[in-house]
Amino acid sequence: MLAYPDIDPVLLHIGPFQVRWYGLMYVLGFLASYLLVRYQLKRVSFERLQEHFENLNMVLIVSIIIGGRLGYVLFYNLPYYLAHPLEIPATWSGGMSFHGAAIGLILGGSWYCRKKKIAFWKAADLYAVTIPIGLTLGRLGNFINGELFGRPTSLPWGMVFPAGGPLPRHPSQLYEAACEGVILFFVLWSLRRKPWQAGSRLWPHGSLLALLLIGYGVLRFFIEFTREPDPQVGYILNMFTMGQILCTIMVIGGTAAWYLLVRHNDSA
């Protein structure tokens, strides 16, 4: 069994305010995405996005925060928030959903791109390959907070989490950081030029976003078998978690999107 590194979730105090590791991870994730998209923009011809790049980033950040929070409210704790609606905006109290953030990101990005006449699928590819970095950092923030821990295990790397009782548990946050974050990033980053190459019939613009949805959905679906389900939700159909249900929908949606984009590319 490994010792859980009991790190203070609060990085520093500034008067009455707190700077928390989890919030810092969000900031670093947004910054990494910003820099990597700008890096890619220097190597492709996409003047329309370059013109509106800063504003699009602000729209996407707001969309992630709103979508992530509303996703948690709707998918994981709706009865509670119906009884306490004033707590819905309280993101500082915890509770964000990646699936909700993904929905918010797509809706907010497509709305702004349509408004400013930016090719949405081209822009989506540039951003999609950077998202796993934010996932890595977010899961590390979960680990520092000692939340979203795994199910009990007898494996030698099990950890006793402060809020998880006396039994050693899977450090499932680290599994997710490694698989949905680091591994998925290197796969997507290595493929980032595919949609921009002439004659890439199977890699139309938008295919990297589709691959992100499929890859994340598959990886998290299997990691969820090691993760303790949210206590207020429990198991669905006595065997699956809410995360697995949402990941299944995500994989189907990503596969359908890729198929339709390839068909459109063939007929263009």
LOLOVO-221167 format. One record per residue (C-alpha): residue in one letter; chain; z, y, x. Coordinates in steps of 0.05 Angstrom, whole numbers. Each point is the difference from the previous one (the first is absolute). Example, Ala and Ser with C-alpha at 12.3 -4.5 7.8 and 13.67 -1.06 7.14 Angstrom:
LOLOVO-221167
+---------+--------+--------+--------+--------+
! residuo ! cadena !      Z !      Y !      X !
+---------+--------+--------+--------+--------+
!       A !      A !    156 !    -90 !    246 !
!       S !      A !    -13 !     69 !     27 !
+---------+--------+--------+--------+--------+
END
This chain:
LOLOVO-221167
+---------+--------+--------+--------+--------+
! residuo ! cadena !      Z !      Y !      X !
+---------+--------+--------+--------+--------+
!       M !      A !      0 !      0 !      0 !
!       L !      A !    -17 !     70 !     25 !
!       A !      A !     47 !     59 !     -8 !
!       Y !      A !    -25 !     53 !    -47 !
!       P !      A !     -4 !     66 !     38 !
!       D !      A !     43 !     43 !    -45 !
!       I !      A !    -36 !     66 !      9 !
!       D !      A !     25 !     61 !    -38 !
!       P !      A !    -55 !     16 !    -52 !
!       V !      A !     15 !     74 !     12 !
!       L !      A !    -34 !     22 !     64 !
!       L !      A !     36 !     67 !      3 !
!       H !      A !     37 !     51 !    -42 !
!       I !      A !    -22 !     72 !     -5 !
!       G !      A !     55 !     36 !    -37 !
!       P !      A !      2 !    -29 !    -70 !
!       F !      A !    -68 !    -32 !     10 !
!       Q !      A !    -17 !    -69 !     27 !
!       V !      A !    -60 !    -25 !     39 !
!       R !      A !     -7 !    -74 !    -17 !
!       W !      A !    -39 !    -51 !     39 !
!       Y !      A !    -37 !    -22 !    -63 !
!       G !      A !    -25 !     71 !    -14 !
!       L !      A !    -20 !      9 !     73 !
!       M !      A !    -42 !    -64 !     -5 !
!       Y !      A !    -39 !     31 !    -58 !
!       V !      A !    -13 !     63 !     40 !
!       L !      A !    -23 !    -40 !     61 !
!       G !      A !    -45 !    -43 !    -44 !
!       F !      A !    -33 !     61 !    -31 !
!       L !      A !     -8 !     31 !     69 !
!       A !      A !    -31 !    -64 !     30 !
!       S !      A !    -50 !     -5 !    -58 !
!       Y !      A !    -18 !     74 !      7 !
!       L !      A !    -14 !     -6 !     75 !
!       L !      A !    -39 !    -66 !     -5 !
!       V !      A !    -44 !     25 !    -57 !
!       R !      A !    -14 !     64 !     39 !
!       Y !      A !    -16 !    -43 !     61 !
!       Q !      A !    -51 !    -40 !    -41 !
!       L !      A !    -30 !     63 !    -30 !
!       K !      A !    -20 !     23 !     70 !
!       R !      A !    -43 !    -63 !      7 !
!       V !      A !    -35 !     -2 !    -67 !
!       S !      A !    -43 !     49 !    -39 !
!       F !      A !     41 !     21 !    -61 !
!       E !      A !     -2 !     75 !     -6 !
!       R !      A !     23 !      3 !    -72 !
!       L !      A !     66 !    -35 !     17 !
!       Q !      A !      9 !     42 !     63 !
!       E !      A !     -5 !     62 !    -43 !
!       H !      A !     55 !    -23 !    -48 !
!       F !      A !     40 !    -44 !     47 !
!       E !      A !     66 !     39 !      0 !
!       N !      A !      3 !      8 !    -76 !
!       L !      A !    -18 !    -73 !    -12 !
!       N !      A !     58 !    -21 !     44 !
!       M !      A !     48 !     41 !    -41 !
!       V !      A !    -26 !    -31 !    -64 !
!       L !      A !      7 !    -70 !     28 !
!       I !      A !     71 !     12 !     24 !
!       V !      A !     21 !     25 !    -69 !
!       S !      A !    -37 !    -57 !    -33 !
!       I !      A !     36 !    -52 !     43 !
!       I !      A !     68 !     28 !    -15 !
!       I !      A !    -11 !      7 !    -75 !
!       G !      A !    -36 !    -67 !     -5 !
!       G !      A !     51 !    -36 !     42 !
!       R !      A !     58 !     27 !    -41 !
!       L !      A !    -32 !    -11 !    -69 !
!       G !      A !    -21 !    -70 !     22 !
!       Y !      A !     71 !    -18 !     16 !
!       V !      A !     24 !     29 !    -66 !
!       L !      A !    -52 !    -37 !    -41 !
!       F !      A !     -4 !    -66 !     38 !
!       Y !      A !     71 !    -11 !     23 !
!       N !      A !     52 !     38 !    -40 !
!       L !      A !    -30 !     29 !    -64 !
!       P !      A !     60 !    -14 !    -47 !
!       Y !      A !     47 !     37 !     47 !
!       Y !      A !    -44 !     61 !      6 !
!       L !      A !    -14 !      3 !    -74 !
!       A !      A !     76 !      6 !     -8 !
!       H !      A !      5 !     50 !     59 !
!       P !      A !    -66 !     39 !     -1 !
!       L !      A !     28 !     58 !     42 !
!       E !      A !      6 !    -48 !     59 !
!       I !      A !    -74 !    -16 !      2 !
!       P !      A !    -17 !     57 !     50 !
!       A !      A !     59 !    -20 !     44 !
!       T !      A !    -40 !    -33 !     56 !
!       W !      A !     57 !     14 !     49 !
!       S !      A !     42 !    -52 !    -36 !
!       G !      A !    -50 !    -54 !     18 !
!       G !      A !    -53 !    -39 !    -38 !
!       M !      A !    -74 !      4 !     20 !
!       S !      A !    -55 !    -50 !    -15 !
!       F !      A !    -60 !    -12 !     46 !
!       H !      A !    -42 !    -24 !    -59 !
!       G !      A !     16 !     64 !    -37 !
!       A !      A !    -15 !     41 !     62 !
!       A !      A !    -67 !    -35 !      7 !
!       I !      A !    -18 !     16 !    -72 !
!       G !      A !     21 !     72 !     10 !
!       L !      A !    -40 !      5 !     64 !
!       I !      A !    -64 !    -27 !    -31 !
!       L !      A !      7 !     43 !    -63 !
!       G !      A !     19 !     63 !     37 !
!       G !      A !    -53 !    -10 !     54 !
!       S !      A !    -56 !    -15 !    -49 !
!       W !      A !     19 !     60 !    -43 !
!       Y !      A !     -2 !     48 !     58 !
!       C !      A !    -63 !    -30 !     30 !
!       R !      A !    -36 !      5 !    -67 !
!       K !      A !     23 !     72 !     -8 !
!       K !      A !    -24 !     20 !     70 !
!       K !      A !    -62 !    -45 !      0 !
!       I !      A !     25 !    -43 !     58 !
!       A !      A !    -26 !    -71 !      4 !
!       F !      A !     63 !    -37 !    -21 !
!       W !      A !    -16 !    -69 !     28 !
!       K !      A !    -19 !     28 !     68 !
!       A !      A !     65 !     39 !      3 !
!       A !      A !     39 !    -61 !    -25 !
!       D !      A !    -23 !    -41 !     60 !
!       L !      A !     25 !     52 !     50 !
!       Y !      A !     69 !      2 !    -31 !
!       A !      A !      6 !    -74 !    -17 !
!       V !      A !      0 !    -23 !     73 !
!       T !      A !     60 !     46 !     15 !
!       I !      A !     45 !    -20 !    -58 !
!       P !      A !     31 !    -62 !     33 !
!       I !      A !     33 !     46 !     51 !
!       G !      A !     39 !     33 !    -56 !
!       L !      A !     17 !    -69 !    -27 !
!       T !      A !     28 !    -21 !     68 !
!       L !      A !     44 !     62 !      4 !
!       G !      A !     22 !     -6 !    -72 !
!       R !      A !     23 !    -72 !      9 !
!       L !      A !     38 !     20 !     63 !
!       G !      A !     34 !     53 !    -43 !
!       N !      A !     18 !    -54 !    -51 !
!       F !      A !     29 !    -42 !     57 !
!       I !      A !     42 !     57 !     26 !
!       N !      A !     25 !     13 !    -71 !
!       G !      A !     19 !    -74 !     -6 !
!       E !      A !    -40 !     -6 !    -65 !
!       L !      A !    -55 !    -45 !    -26 !
!       F !      A !     28 !    -56 !     42 !
!       G !      A !    -22 !    -73 !     -5 !
!       R !      A !     27 !    -63 !    -32 !
!       P !      A !     53 !    -42 !     35 !
!       T !      A !    -25 !    -41 !     59 !
!       S !      A !     25 !    -48 !     53 !
!       L !      A !    -53 !     22 !     50 !
!       P !      A !     28 !     26 !     67 !
!       W !      A !    -25 !     71 !    -12 !
!       G !      A !     36 !      8 !    -67 !
!       M !      A !     44 !     62 !     -6 !
!       V !      A !     61 !     18 !    -41 !
!       F !      A !    -17 !     65 !    -34 !
!       P !      A !     58 !     45 !    -21 !
!       A !      A !    -22 !      0 !    -74 !
!       G !      A !    -24 !    -72 !      0 !
!       G !      A !     65 !    -39 !     -1 !
!       P !      A !     26 !    -48 !     54 !
!       L !      A !    -62 !    -44 !      6 !
!       P !      A !    -54 !     12 !     54 !
!       R !      A !    -65 !     22 !    -31 !
!       H !      A !    -73 !      8 !     20 !
!       P !      A !    -14 !     68 !     31 !
!       S !      A !    -59 !      5 !    -48 !
!       Q !      A !     -8 !     74 !     13 !
!       L !      A !    -20 !    -18 !     71 !
!       Y !      A !    -48 !    -54 !    -24 !
!       E !      A !    -34 !     52 !    -44 !
!       A !      A !     -1 !     52 !     56 !
!       A !      A !    -34 !    -50 !     46 !
!       C !      A !    -50 !    -30 !    -50 !
!       E !      A !    -16 !     54 !    -51 !
!       G !      A !      8 !     53 !     53 !
!       V !      A !    -18 !    -17 !     72 !
!       I !      A !    -47 !    -59 !    -11 !
!       L !      A !    -36 !     31 !    -59 !
!       F !      A !     -9 !     65 !     38 !
!       F !      A !    -33 !    -34 !     59 !
!       V !      A !    -47 !    -39 !    -46 !
!       L !      A !    -21 !     62 !    -39 !
!       W !      A !     -4 !     45 !     61 !
!       S !      A !    -45 !    -50 !     36 !
!       L !      A !    -47 !      1 !    -61 !
!       R !      A !      1 !     75 !    -12 !
!       R !      A !    -72 !     12 !     23 !
!       K !      A !    -31 !    -54 !    -44 !
!       P !      A !    -15 !     44 !    -62 !
!       W !      A !    -31 !     53 !     45 !
!       Q !      A !    -50 !    -47 !     33 !
!       A !      A !    -70 !     -2 !    -27 !
!       G !      A !    -17 !    -65 !    -35 !
!       S !      A !     72 !    -21 !    -13 !
!       R !      A !    -16 !    -31 !    -68 !
!       L !      A !     67 !    -36 !     -7 !
!       W !      A !     39 !     61 !     24 !
!       P !      A !    -17 !     57 !    -47 !
!       H !      A !     43 !     62 !     -1 !
!       G !      A !     64 !    -18 !    -37 !
!       S !      A !      3 !    -71 !     29 !
!       L !      A !     57 !     18 !     48 !
!       L !      A !     42 !     25 !    -58 !
!       A !      A !    -16 !    -65 !    -37 !
!       L !      A !     19 !    -40 !     62 !
!       L !      A !     65 !     38 !      5 !
!       L !      A !     18 !    -18 !    -72 !
!       I !      A !    -19 !    -73 !     11 !
!       G !      A !     34 !     -6 !     67 !
!       Y !      A !     64 !     34 !    -21 !
!       G !      A !      2 !    -39 !    -65 !
!       V !      A !     -8 !    -68 !     33 !
!       L !      A !     48 !     13 !     57 !
!       R !      A !     55 !     28 !    -44 !
!       F !      A !     -9 !    -54 !    -52 !
!       F !      A !     20 !    -54 !     50 !
!       I !      A !     54 !     42 !     34 !
!       E !      A !     32 !     10 !    -68 !
!       F !      A !     20 !    -73 !      1 !
!       T !      A !     51 !     21 !     54 !
!       R !      A !     22 !     64 !    -34 !
!       E !      A !     57 !      7 !    -48 !
!       P !      A !    -27 !     23 !    -67 !
!       D !      A !     26 !     66 !    -28 !
!       P !      A !     64 !    -19 !    -38 !
!       Q !      A !    -18 !     41 !    -62 !
!       V !      A !    -67 !    -37 !     -6 !
!       G !      A !     13 !    -69 !     29 !
!       Y !      A !    -54 !    -53 !     -5 !
!       I !      A !    -59 !      1 !    -47 !
!       L !      A !    -19 !    -67 !    -30 !
!       N !      A !     60 !    -27 !     39 !
!       M !      A !    -38 !      0 !     66 !
!       F !      A !    -38 !     65 !     15 !
!       T !      A !     26 !     69 !     17 !
!       M !      A !    -26 !     65 !    -29 !
!       G !      A !    -30 !     14 !     68 !
!       Q !      A !    -40 !    -64 !     -2 !
!       I !      A !    -27 !     16 !    -70 !
!       L !      A !    -21 !     69 !     23 !
!       C !      A !    -31 !    -28 !     64 !
!       T !      A !    -41 !    -49 !    -40 !
!       I !      A !    -28 !     57 !    -42 !
!       M !      A !    -13 !     39 !     64 !
!       V !      A !    -39 !    -58 !     32 !
!       I !      A !    -42 !     -9 !    -63 !
!       G !      A !    -13 !     75 !     -3 !
!       G !      A !    -19 !      4 !     74 !
!       T !      A !    -46 !    -60 !     -6 !
!       A !      A !    -34 !     27 !    -62 !
!       A !      A !     -9 !     69 !     32 !
!       W !      A !    -32 !    -30 !     62 !
!       Y !      A !    -47 !    -44 !    -42 !
!       L !      A !    -22 !     60 !    -42 !
!       L !      A !    -10 !     44 !     61 !
!       V !      A !    -43 !    -53 !     34 !
!       R !      A !    -42 !     -8 !    -64 !
!       H !      A !     -9 !     75 !     -4 !
!       N !      A !    -18 !      2 !     73 !
!       D !      A !    -53 !    -54 !    -11 !
!       S !      A !    -31 !     37 !    -58 !
!       A !      A !      0 !     69 !     33 !
+---------+--------+--------+--------+--------+
END
